[in-house]
Structures are given as C-alpha cells and as structure tokens.
Amino acid sequence: MIVRKLRKGEAMTRDELDYAKQVVADRSSPMAFCIPFTLFSLGCYYVFGSLQHLHGATPSERTFLGVIPMFTSTNLAIQLLRSARLRGRLRKAPLAT
C-alpha cells in the first residue's frame, strides 16, 4: 500500500514516508539480491548437473526443470530493481498535513 502511494505520487504522512524509506532501502540493499542469485545458481546447478549426468545422451524435459527457478529468480531481481528506482521519488514525495 505504501509503495503504491509512492509510485502514484500521493501524499503520505511522516510515518508512511519513513516506512517507505525503509522498504526502499531494504529492497535495494545488496543482501536482497542474494535471494535471486541463490535461486538462479540452484537452477543452473540442476540443469548443468543433469547434463553432466547424461554423458552426451539426449536430454529430456526433466533436465530443464532447473530453468523454472532461473526464470523466477530473474523476475524477482527485476522486481527488486523496480523498487530500488523509487529512491528518487522519495525525495520528492509530498507530505500530508
């Protein structure tokens, strides 16, 4: 709700603005990007491990199940980057009286 207000440029109270600053700071920290990186790494590990296990045989659909967490982690990283871009709007956010 707070992030939606920030995106739309609606007026917020001081508490809402402080909370929005905390949310944007948390979502743009390097530690937040460790989660999508870990998911992507696990997906790569599964795909490449399955390919290694085949020893040149034709891969099946099961081999590429690791692509699902890779796409999911990419989407998560994009959403984190979208939230991090809100930092510029925090400075211009109007305060409600």
Secondary structure, DSSP 8 states (H G I E B T S, - for coil): -HHHHHHHT--B-HHHHHHHHHHHHHHTSGGGGHHHHHHHHHHHHHHHHHHHHHTTS---GGGGGGHHHHHHHHHHHHHHHHHHTTHHHHHH--B--
